[in-house]
């Protein structure tokens, strides 16, 4: 399988680099960080907007159901006959 112990040790994927290494200037690094932060910020804003929309939809559903139940309770009280 391996021709020598040296080949066996250094051909192991654990010791070999998994990804290439890129050298960038400080300004490029700062620009990359800025872009990543902006992307994360945009994702947070989009998530917040979706969450708020879902929340408002849920509030409306609950409010509608509350009104339905209140009307049913009123109707049940009106239909209820007094005892004796």
C-alpha positions in Angstrom: 0.0 0.0 0.0 2.6 2.6 1.1 6.2 2.3 -0.1 7.7 3.5 3.1 6.8 4.6 6.6 7.6 8.2 5.6 5.0 8.0 2.8 2.5 6.4 5.2 2.8 9.2 7.7 2.9 12.2 5.4 0.4 11.1 2.9 -2.2 10.9 5.7 -4.9 13.5 5.1 -4.7 14.5 8.8 -1.3 16.0 8.4 -1.7 17.3 4.9 -3.2 20.7 4.4 -7.0 20.5 3.9 -7.4 23.9 2.2 -5.2 26.2 0.2 -3.7 29.2 2.0 -4.3 32.7 0.5 -2.2 35.7 1.3 -4.0 39.0 1.2 -3.1 42.5 2.1 -4.5 44.2 5.2 -6.8 46.4 3.2 -8.2 43.3 1.4 -8.7 41.5 4.7 -10.6 44.5 6.1 -12.7 44.7 3.0 -13.5 40.9 3.3 -14.4 41.4 6.9 -16.6 44.4 6.1 -18.4 42.4 3.4 -19.0 39.5 5.8 -20.3 41.8 8.5 -22.6 43.5 6.0 -23.9 40.1 4.8 -24.5 39.0 8.4 -26.2 42.3 9.2 -28.5 41.9 6.1 -29.3 38.4 7.1 -30.2 39.5 10.6 -32.5 42.3 9.2 -34.2 39.8 6.9 -34.7 37.3 9.7 -36.1 40.0 12.0 -38.5 41.2 9.3 -39.7 37.6 8.6 -40.1 37.0 12.4 -42.1 40.2 12.9 -44.3 39.4 9.9 -45.0 35.9 11.3 -45.6 37.3 14.7 -48.2 39.9 13.4 -49.9 37.1 11.4 -50.1 35.0 14.5 -51.5 37.9 16.6 -54.2 38.5 14.0 -55.2 34.8 14.0 -55.4 34.8 17.8 -57.4 38.1 17.8 -59.8 36.7 15.3 -60.3 33.5 17.3 -60.8 35.5 20.5 -63.6 37.5 18.8 -65.2 34.3 17.6 -65.1 32.8 21.1 -66.5 36.0 22.7 -69.4 36.0 20.3 -70.1 32.3 20.9 -70.0 32.9 24.7 -72.5 35.8 24.3 -74.8 33.7 22.2 -74.6 30.9 24.7 -75.5 33.2 27.6 -78.5 34.6 25.6 -79.8 31.1 24.7 -79.4 29.8 28.2 -82.8 29.6 29.9 -83.1 30.6 33.6 -83.8 27.8 36.0 -87.2 27.8 37.8 
